């Protein structure tokens, strides 16, 4: 039951297009509060987080024109275009970026705005979360 809550919490946190609490914070909360097994929390939480970022990359292009100013949008599209050039380079970049404490919202927003395919961002994000 609580593992499902971990999945839902990490999924919802990574759907938020603005800076939100990181998914790992939700995982630590549930693990500490309900004495859950860390490895199961990790697997379930990473799966929820990855699915959340995938859904995020699908809906962001539809709302970005209404939310982000033109200049900022151009900057983010530039970053997104860089991600679509070479598969391995983009995978390495996303993987390393995911290892940092920086929010992945900006990265996924830029990729979604440039209509970068999810295969370029989601797999390295998934492995970087572990």
C-alpha positions, 0 to 999 in steps of 0.5 A: 500500500505505501509503495503505491503511495511512493510511486504516486508521489514521485510520479506527481512531483515530476509532473510539476513544470516548475521547481518542485521538491525532488522525488528523492525527498518523497522517497525518503519521507515514506521510507522513514515514516513507514519503515519501508524497505529502501531497495523497494522504495528506490525501484518504485520511486525511480519508476514513478519519477521516470514515468512522471518525466515522460508524461511531463515531456508529452504535455509541456510543448502544449502549454509552454507558449502560454507560460514561458516568455519568448526569450526564455523559450528561445534559450531553452529551445537551443538547449533542446536542439543540442540534445537532439544532435548525437544520441550518445552525447545526449545520453551522457549529458542527461545521465550526468545532469541527473546525478547532480543536485540540480532540478531536472525540470529545466532540462526536461522542459527544454527537451520538450520544447525542442520536441526531443524524443523521449528516447533521448532523455528518459533512459539516461534519466532512469539510470541516473536516478539509481 
